[in-house]
Every structure is written in C-alpha cells, then in structure tokens.
Amino acid sequence: MEEKENQNQRNDFGTQLEPEVRAKLEFKPDDWLCMLCTKKITSDKDRFVFNNKSEFQFVNPGGYFFDIITFCVADGCQEEGEPTMEFTWFPGHSWLFTFCSRCGSHLGWKYHGEFSFYGLIKSRLIKGAARFN
C-alpha cells in the first residue's frame, strides 16, 4: 500500500513539472511571447530594421506612449481591421491592428507600404529567455 502511495506522489510531481519542461523545450531564449498567454509571437532573428533601427518610441493621438519593436514576421499575430494612413508612425505605410492569435491581446500593428512589417508593443511581450529562469 505504501509503495502505491509513493508511486502516486511521484506521478503527481511529474505531472506538475510537465508544463514547465514542455515550455522550456517549446521556446528558445530569443523568442518573443505574448505576455498574457505565452504563445510564441516572433523571434529576434525576424527583427525588421527601418531607418537603421528596430526599436522606436511613439505617442498616439490619445497621449499614450509606446515602445515598439519591428519584425518582418510575427506568425503568432492575427490582423484585424481595415488599413489606414491616419496617424501612421511610419510615413508611407498604412497600418491595421494585430492581436495574439491565442488570447486576443492587442500586441501592436501591421504596416503595409514600401515594406511590410509588424510594430509590436514591447511591454506586451516577454522574451523566451524569461521562461528559462
């Protein structure tokens, strides 16, 4: 009887660790994940350089400040809305909203123009390396 209880305790312990182990195998340190649900959104290797940089600070018409990172690929995002040029932060590029494809959190914007890229809000993302700590 005692042996069976010990085995059940080992199984419970293993089950508790499984999601953490799975996350470490799933994510790489240079991945960017949704802050709310940890879905992989993009990776540092997919950064997009616009005017010699990939990180920007902007203020929207409502007075909200955003730290933006630009990426050429963001497979974890879904786009919504109609593209607009109104209040664009990147001249000559229209934008529309992007959301996490898992939890629906607003992550930033997709830009179209001479270049096509994503501008994602840094504070709404977490680095994969954080999942390893």
Residue, then its C-alpha position, 0 to 999 in steps of 0.5 A: m500500500e505504501e509503495k502505491e502511495n509513493q508511486n502516486q506522489r511521484n506521478d503527481f510531481g511529474t505531472q506538475l513539472e510537465p508544463e514547465v519542461r514542455a515550455k522550456l523545450e517549446f521556446k528558445p531564449d530569443d523568442w518573443l511571447c505574448m505576455l498574457c498567454t505565452k504563445k510564441i509571437t516572433s523571434d529576434k532573428d525576424r527583427f525588421v530594421f527601418n531607418n537603421k533601427s528596430e526599436f522606436q518610441f511613439v505617442n498616439p493621438g490619445g497621449y499614450f506612449f509606446d515602445i515598439i519593436t519591428f519584425c518582418v514576421a510575427d506568425g503568432c499575430q492575427e490582423e484585424g481591421e481595415p488599413t489606414m494612413e491616419f496617424t501612421w508612425f511610419p510615413g508611407h505605410s498604412w497600418l491595421f491592428t494585430f492581436c495574439s492569435r491565442c488570447g486576443s491581446h492587442l500586441g501592436w500593428k501591421y504596416h503595409g507600404e514600401f515594406s511590410f512589417y509588424g510594430l509590436i508593443k514591447s511591454r506586451l511581450i516577454k522574451g523566451a529567455a524569461r521562461f528559462n529562469 
